């Protein structure tokens, strides 16, 4: 399951992608 959650980081909006077992990959 891949979920994209919008988070506020470093003063800019980045997409946080959660892949299966709590593996987080941030795409800015």
Number of C-alpha atoms within 10 A of each C-alpha: 7 13 12 15 11 12 12 10 10 7 6 8 12 16 16 18 18 16 13 10 8 9 9 14 12 13 10 9
